[in-house]
Amino acid sequence: MSSIRDYIRDLRVIDGHEHLATRQMREKDRTDLFGLLHYLDSDMITAGMPRGILSKQSGLNIEQKAAVFQKYWESSRNTTYARMFRTAMEDLYGMKDWSLKGLLDLNEKVASASLDKDWYRKVMTEKSRIDLAFTLIQTTKVDFEMFRPIMFLDFTFKLRTLKDIQAVERASEHHVNSLQHYLTAVDALLNKYVNEGMVATKLGHAYWRTLACEKPTFHEAELVFNRLMACSLEEGLSQAETRPLQDYLIHFIIQRSTAYKLPIQIHTGHHETSVSGNGNIITNSKVSSLLPLLLEYSRTKFVLLHCGFPYSHEYLTIAKNFPNVYTDFTWVYIMSPTAAKHILHQMIEMVPQSKIHGFGGDYNFIEGTYAHLKLAKKIVGDVLMEKVEDGALDESEAIDFAKAVFRNNLIDFYGLDEKPV
């Protein structure tokens, strides 16, 4: 049965969710070692590290940053986020010495890689065997040989001030002085993004409010909108005051995305500590809060990200019962390999394999994506071998499952030009 693992190891992948900057962005930023922390930064923060202390704006020099890193590395190196960082640094940069000197040498190697015009191809295409990745970096200007853009739409309904409305006005190039004008502007943005190659809409509002969404009338939303339009630039309304407008716009974005035949990716479950804007109120991310929307928009394709962890049981039963709900293992493997393995076992038993999207690295840097995919392939291989040993699948069925979840399902679902296997 090692043939299952061998097949998965060599399988070329469609990566359904990333936050990877373009190569040009990374080169311009001159990203160094401390720009590659991402999820590890979250674990270090919860281990006591001050937020932002390793950022470029902190004022610390490289030696001081290395000393801070080493202190909190000792506190958090047991986590999977740390394990992924170690895997990436050791496999891609030959890192062996985690002393201060070793960290400074590694920093030089990372800085050099950021200037290497072939680095993305080496890591993504060659070593990771990723043919295409979807990236969410709030631009559609990406290298279409390697990426497809997905756009966050939160900024179009997270309206608290007049400045927020003006930002959409500028992005859409539509003048706005009424809610109807604003809806036209949002629709124009969606149309623009589709024409520029966007493959899905992303809603990430669980980071800053609840997923629960009521259905206010146009008039109720308009009353809030008019209050915002009457504010000065420095004034604003509270979250509670703007909720009817937010909810109305969420419905509108779903309706228009459906009209453009765009699937909708929605963040469910766990929050990343280093970027969470709501104090990590995890109950805002309960996947069952989406039920009214899933019921109402039965013709809309919803990709519910992150397996809803830690609400994975309700996630599984929703995915099993709703034809318009598709599952996605983005981020899950590195949150907890044990949980990912358990969820995948149950997913195979409960959910049609055509509804399962098997990988999204969800990283800001390609080194993390490489390490995450290496772990994901191991976990999927282990689970499939256990299913074969238990008699739940035969070897050919296990290989067909791997083909589907790592590649073919995403090609079919997003209408890609890539070749299935």
N, C-alpha and C positions, 0 to 999 in steps of 0.2 A: 504493500500500500504506500510505499515511499513515493510511488509515481504521482500520488495526489499532491504531496508537498512539492515535488519537483515541478509539476505542472503549474502550480500556483506561483512558485518562485519566479518562473520564466514568463508568466502571463503579463501582457501589456495592458495597462490600466487606463480607464477614464476616471479622473479625479473630480468628484462632484462638488467640492466646496473648499476654497482656499481664500486667504487674504494676502496673497503674494504680490508684492510690489513688482513693477516691471524691472527688467535688468537696468534700464536707463535710470529709473528712480533710485535704485540701489547704488549705482555708480555715482550719481550726483550727490547722494547722501553720504557717500564714503563710509558705508556701514562697517562698524568694527565688531569685535566680540560681544560687547555689551548691548549691541543692537540686535543680537540674536537670541535674547533670553525668552521673550514672549511668555509662554506658560510657566517656565521656570521662575520668571519674575513674580508671578502670582504666588507660587509656593514660598518664595523667599519673603514676600510681604507678610504672608500669614505666619511665617516663622519669626517675624519681628523686624524685618528690614524696612526702613523708612521708604515710603512711596517716592519714586522718582530719583532716588539717590544715585542710580547708575545711568541716568539719562544724560544726553549731551548738554542739557541745560543745568545740570547739578553744580557745575563749577569745580568738580573734582578732576584731578589729572588721572592719567591711565594707571599709574602705580597705586594711587589711593582707591580707585575703583576696583582694581584687582584684589586689594586687601579686604574691601567690603565684600566682594564676591566670595572670596575664600571663607570668610567668617560664616556667611549664611548658606554657602554650599555645604558646609559641615552639618548644618542644622536640617537641611532638606534633601540631601542627596539620596535618601531612601525612596523618594516618590517616583512615579513613572515619568512625570515631567522631567525630572532630573536624569532619569535613565535615558530618556530620548535625547537629551542634550549631550550626555556622555557618548551615546552611540554615534550621534552625528559628528561630534568633534573627533572621536577616535577613528571612525571609518573614513571620513572625508579629509581630515587634516593630519592624521597620524598622531593625535594627542595621546601622550602617555604620562606626562609629568604635570600633576595638578598643583605644583608648588607655585609661589608667586612668579618665579622666573618662567616656569612653564606656561602660565597664563599670559604673561607678557609676550612670549614667543608666539603663542596661539593667536593673540590679538593681531600681530603683524601678518600672520597667514590669512586671517579672515579679511583684514583690510585689503590685502593683495587680491584675494578672490573677488571682492566686490568691484574691483577694477578690471577683472578678467571678462572680456566680452563673450567668452565661450563657456563661462561657469554654469549658467542656467542649462545649456544643452548637456553638459557633462553630467550634472547632478540629476536633472529631471528626466531627460530623454534616455541617456545611457544607463546611469546607475539605478535610477528609480523605475525605469521602464514605464514612464507615464507619457502617453501620446497626447493627451489634452487635459487641461485643468481649468475649472471655472474659478475665477478670482473676483473678489469683492473689494475693490479699492476705490470706489466712488469715481471711476472713470471708465469709459468704454474704449479708451485709447490703449489697447494692449496688443501684444504680438500674437496675431491670430494663428500663427503656426503652432503655438504652444498653449494659448489661452482662449477662453471665451469669457466675456464680462457678465456678471450679475450685478444689479444695482440695488442698493438699499433705498427704500422709499420712505423710511421713517421721517426724513426731514420734511416730507410733504404733508405729514399729519401731526407732527410734534410741534404744534403751533402754540406758543405762549406769549409772543411779542409781535409787534409790527415788523421788526427786523426779520423774523422767521418767514413772514409772508413775502417780504421784499426779496429774500434769498431765492424763493421759488420763482418769483417774477423775473429775476435776472437769469436764472438757469433756463427758463422756458422761453424767454424773450417775448413774453406776453404781458401787456399792461393789465393790472388787476385793481378794480375798485368795488367789486361785489363778489359774493360767494360763487355766483354762476361764472363770473370771469375766472375766478380761482380754479374751479373745476376744469374749465377749458385749458388753463395753463398746465395743470397736472396731467391731463390727457395728452397735451402736446409734448410734454416731457416723456411720457411713456412711448409715444409714437417715435420720437427722436431716438430714444434708447434702442427700440426695436430695429429701426433702420440702421443703427450703428452696430448691431450684432448682439445685443443683450439676449440671453437665452432663458432668463427667469427673473421674477421679481422677488426681492427679499424683504421680509418684515422682521425686524429685530426688537420689537417694542417690549418684549418680556424683560429686557434689561432696564427699562425705566418706567413701566406701568404693567398692569395686569393684562393677560391675554384675553380675559373676558371682555366681550364687546356687545353692547346693547344696540338697538336700532332706532336712533332718534330720527325725527322728521327733518326735512330740509329747513323748515321754519325754525326748529329748535337749534339746528346748526348755524343757521344764518344769524340768529340773535347773538351767538357767541362771536361769530366772524365780525359782525358789525362793531361789537365792543372792542375787538382787537384793532380794527381799522381806525377807531377813534382814539386809541392810545398814542402817547408820544413814544419816541424810539426807546426811551429809557424805562417806560412803564411796561407792565405785563399782567397777565392773569394767572391764577393758580392752576395746578393740574386738575383739581376738581371742577373749577369753573370752565375749563376748556374741554372737558371730557365729552360732552355731546358733539362738539365739532370733530374731535379726534375720531370718535366712533363712526360718525357719518362718513368721514374721509376714508377710513379703513374699508368700509363697505364699497365705496366708490372705486378705490384702488383694486379691490378684488374683482369688481364688475368689469372694469376696463382692462385689467390684465387678462381676464377670461376672454374678452372680445378680441384681444390681440393673440390669443392662443398661447399665452405665457403661463407656465407653471408658477406656483407661488411657494417659495421656501420660507418656512417660519421657524424661528428659534424656539425650542421647547426645552425645559429642564435647566440644567446646571448653568451657572454664570461664571464667567472668568473674573476672578477677584480684581485684577489690576485695571479692568476697564468698566466694571459694573457701576452704573449710575444711580442705582436705587438702594444701595446699602445691602445688596445681595438678599433681597426678599424673595426667596426661592418659590414661595407659593404663588407669586405672580406668573410663574412659568408652568403651572399645572396644565398638562395637555388637555385634560377634560374640560377646561374652560373654553376650548375652541369648538366644542360640540355644536352650539347653535349655528356657527358659521359653516361648519362641515355639512350640517344638515341642509342649510339654506342653499349653499352653492354646490349642489351635487354634480354639476358639470365642470367644476373647476378642479384642476389637479393640484393637490396640496402635498408638498414634501415636508414632512415634519422632522426637523433636524434633531440629531443627538439622541435618538431613541427615547426622548422624554426623560432621560435619567435625572433624578432618581424615581420618577413616576413611570417606570418602564412597564409595570403590569397593566396600568390603564392604557398606556400607549399601545401595547401589543393587542389588547382586545379591540381598541378603536381601529387599528390597522387591519385587523382580521375582518371587521364588519363593514368598513366603509370602502366601496370601490374607488372613491376619489382620493384616498389617502395612501401615500407612498412613504415607506420607511427609509431612514438614512442613518448610517453609522458614523457620519462625520463626528470627529472629536472623541467618540466613545472609547476607543481602544486605549487612548492615553489617559483618560480620566481614571479608568480602572480596568486593566486587562481581565481581571476575574469577573467583574460585572459584564464586560463585553462578551466574554465567553458564555456566560450564563444566559444573557439576552439572546445571543445568536442561536444557542441550543433551542430556546423556546420559540424564536422567530421561525426556525426551520420547521418546527412542529405545528405552528399556528398560521403563518402568513404565506400566501402564494409567492413563489420565488420571483415572479415577474414584478412584484411590488417592492423589492428590496434593493436599495442602493448601498453598495458595500464599503465604499471608502471616500472620505474627504479628509485631507490632512488638517485643514482649518488653521494653518500656520501663517505667520507673517514672513517667514524666510524658508528657502527651499531646503536648507539643511534639516530643518525640523520635519518637513514633509517626507524627505528620504527616510528618516528614522521611524516616523509614524507608519509609513507603508510597510516597512520591513517587519514591524511588530504586527500590523494588521494581517499581513499574509501568513505569519506564523499562527496567529490565533484562529483564523479561518481554516487553515490547514489542520490544526489540532482538532477543531470541532468536527470537521468533515470526516476525519479519520475515526473519531469516536462514534460518529453516526454510522459509519460503515461497519465498524466492529460490533455495534449493537444490532446491526441488521436493518436499521431504519432507511439506509441508502445503500446502493451498490456503488462500485468505484466509478462507473461511467456517469451515474446520477450525481455523484459528488463533484466530478469534474465539470459537468454541465452547470451545476449550481455556481461554482466558482466563476465560470465564464460569464454567467448571467449577472451576478452581483458586482463583479469588478469591472465589467466592460459592456456587455451587450444590452443590459437593461437601460443603461444611461444613453447609449447610442439611440435606442428606440424611443425612449421617453423624451429626450430633448431634440430629436430629429437631427442628429449629427451626421456629417459626411464620413465619419470614421468607419473602417471596416469591422464588422462583427467577427468573432472567432467561433 
